[in-house]
Amino acid sequence: MHSRLRQQQLSVLAALASLVLAVLACTSNDTLFIQLTATPTPTIVPTALALETKLNAGDVAWTISSGYTMGMLAKPGTGVDLGAGGQCFRNTKVTVVAKSKDVDNPSSNLILYQVDCGSGPGWLKEYELSKIDPAGTEALIKSPDGKGAILYSQADAKSKPVSTTPCADGTKVTTSDVAENPNVADASQDPHLYIQVTCGSDTGYVLETMLVPASS
């Protein structure tokens, strides 16, 4: 009699154990039976560009900064990671690796370029790179409308021209300086670079967009 009762008790316990195991196996959050796959870290993908830009992958450029060094971005975005992409000295010759729009602000017209600046790759804003060597080189005046380039007295398109006559297209000039507009609080307010050139007897600043390397 006792043997039969004990056998019944063991059968009930076994059934309960089986039921508990079945419930656990059906619970999607239980890691004893379901192996969870780690979520991969998202990769920032540069925004593909179909439009024509100042620089392209493989182009040579020079870094421009009002300071001795400049912080690079770790991604093609204007977030808060300035310097996370490493430091670069101004007037450094670099090669463009990639280009992208601002992934943090897709509506912006700002273009960013990934460059290798010795210490490693990082991203710089378009107005931090010049296609013209600032250390002094020959370039040609080439205006979009063919009317020549105005020579400004300062690195500012609102400053007084040094001459009433623009520097004619095709004129070979020598560069002596590349600068950002010093009269704005932030370079994004005037995202142009100004190249100091000598055209005949006049010396002044022209917009970088008005010049091409003499070898082009």
C-alpha positions in Angstrom: 0.0 0.0 0.0 2.8 2.4 1.0 4.7 1.4 -2.2 1.7 2.2 -4.4 1.2 5.6 -2.7 4.9 6.5 -3.1 4.8 5.5 -6.7 1.8 7.8 -7.3 3.6 10.7 -5.6 6.7 10.2 -7.8 4.5 10.2 -10.9 2.9 13.5 -9.9 6.3 15.1 -9.2 7.6 13.9 -12.5 4.6 15.3 -14.3 5.0 18.7 -12.6 8.7 18.7 -13.5 7.9 18.0 -17.1 5.3 20.8 -17.1 7.7 23.3 -15.6 10.4 22.4 -18.3 7.8 22.8 -21.0 6.8 26.3 -19.8 10.5 27.3 -19.6 11.2 26.0 -23.1 8.3 28.0 -24.5 9.4 31.3 -22.8 11.1 33.4 -25.5 13.1 35.4 -23.0 14.7 32.4 -21.2 18.4 32.1 -22.1 18.6 28.5 -20.8 16.9 27.3 -24.0 17.2 30.2 -26.5 20.6 31.5 -27.5 20.4 35.3 -27.8 22.3 36.9 -30.7 24.2 40.1 -29.7 23.0 43.2 -31.5 25.8 44.4 -33.8 27.1 48.0 -33.3 25.7 50.2 -36.1 28.1 51.5 -38.7 27.9 55.1 -39.9 27.6 54.8 -43.6 28.7 58.0 -45.6 25.8 59.4 -47.6 26.3 58.6 -51.3 26.7 61.7 -53.4 25.6 62.1 -57.1 26.2 65.8 -57.2 29.4 67.5 -58.3 31.6 68.5 -55.4 34.8 70.5 -54.9 36.8 67.4 -54.2 36.5 63.7 -55.0 38.2 60.5 -53.7 41.8 60.4 -54.8 42.2 64.2 -55.0 45.0 66.0 -53.2 44.0 68.9 -50.9 45.5 71.1 -48.1 44.1 71.6 -44.7 43.1 75.1 -43.7 42.7 76.3 -40.1 43.0 79.6 -38.2 44.8 77.5 -35.5 48.0 75.5 -35.6 46.1 72.3 -35.3 42.6 71.2 -36.2 40.3 68.5 -34.8 38.9 65.9 -37.2 35.5 64.2 -36.9 35.2 60.5 -36.4 32.2 60.3 -38.7 30.8 62.5 -41.5 28.5 64.4 -39.2 28.5 67.7 -37.3 27.9 66.0 -34.0 29.9 66.6 -30.8 32.8 64.2 -31.6 35.1 67.0 -32.7 38.7 65.7 -32.3 37.5 62.1 -32.0 38.9 61.5 -35.5 42.3 62.7 -34.4 44.3 65.9 -34.9 45.7 67.4 -38.0 48.2 70.3 -38.6 47.1 73.1 -40.8 48.6 73.4 -44.3 49.0 69.7 -44.4 48.9 68.0 -47.8 46.3 65.2 -47.7 44.5 62.8 -50.0 40.7 62.5 -50.0 39.5 59.0 -49.2 35.7 59.6 -49.3 33.0 62.3 -49.3 29.6 62.5 -47.7 26.8 64.9 -46.8 26.2 65.6 -43.1 24.7 62.4 -41.7 23.6 64.3 -38.6 21.8 67.0 -40.6 20.7 65.6 -44.0 19.0 68.9 -45.0 22.4 70.7 -44.8 24.3 71.5 -48.0 27.6 70.9 -46.1 30.0 68.4 -47.7 32.5 66.5 -45.5 35.6 64.7 -46.7 37.5 61.8 -45.1 41.2 62.3 -45.3 44.3 60.5 -44.0 46.3 63.1 -42.1 49.3 61.0 -40.9 47.8 60.0 -37.5 44.9 58.3 -39.2 41.7 59.0 -41.1 39.2 61.6 -40.0 36.5 63.8 -41.5 36.9 67.5 -42.3 34.3 70.1 -43.5 34.6 71.4 -47.0 35.8 74.8 -45.9 38.6 73.2 -44.0 40.2 71.9 -47.2 41.6 73.8 -50.2 42.4 72.4 -53.6 45.0 75.1 -53.9 48.4 74.9 -52.1 48.5 77.8 -49.6 52.3 77.7 -49.4 52.6 79.6 -52.7 51.9 78.1 -56.1 50.7 79.1 -59.5 47.0 78.9 -60.3 44.7 80.1 -63.1 41.7 82.4 -62.8 38.6 80.5 -64.0 35.2 82.1 -63.1 31.9 80.3 -63.6 30.5 83.1 -65.8 33.7 83.9 -67.7 33.8 87.5 -66.3 36.9 87.1 -64.2 37.5 87.2 -60.5 37.1 90.2 -58.1 40.1 90.9 -55.9 38.9 91.8 -52.4 41.0 93.8 -49.9 40.2 91.2 -47.2 39.3 87.6 -47.0 35.6 88.7 -47.1 33.3 89.1 -50.1 31.8 92.1 -48.4 35.1 94.0 -48.3 36.1 96.6 -50.8 37.7 95.4 -54.1 41.3 96.4 -54.6 40.5 97.2 -58.3 37.5 98.1 -60.4 38.6 95.6 -63.0 38.3 91.9 -62.2 41.3 89.6 -62.8 40.6 88.1 -66.2 39.9 84.5 -66.9 43.0 82.6 -67.9 45.3 84.8 -66.0 48.1 82.9 -64.2 48.5 84.2 -60.6 50.7 83.3 -57.7 49.1 82.4 -54.4 50.5 83.6 -51.1 47.8 82.8 -48.5 44.6 80.9 -48.0 42.2 82.1 -45.3 38.7 81.8 -43.9 36.6 84.9 -43.4 37.8 86.5 -40.1 34.8 88.8 -39.8 32.3 86.0 -39.0 31.7 84.3 -35.6 31.8 80.8 -37.2 33.2 79.7 -40.6 29.8 78.1 -41.4 28.4 81.6 -41.7 30.7 82.1 -44.7 31.7 78.7 -45.9 34.1 79.9 -48.5 37.9 80.0 -48.7 39.7 83.1 -49.9 43.0 82.8 -51.8 45.4 85.8 -51.7 46.9 86.3 -55.2 48.8 88.8 -57.2 47.2 89.7 -60.5 49.4 92.2 -62.4 50.0 95.1 -60.0 47.1 94.2 -57.8 47.1 91.9 -54.7 44.0 90.8 -53.1 41.8 87.8 -52.1 39.7 85.9 -54.6 37.1 83.2 -53.9 38.7 79.7 -54.1 35.9 78.8 -56.6 37.5 81.3 -59.0 40.8 79.3 -59.2 42.0 76.1 -60.6 45.6 74.7 -60.2 47.8 75.8 -63.1 48.5 72.2 -64.0 44.8 71.6 -64.7 
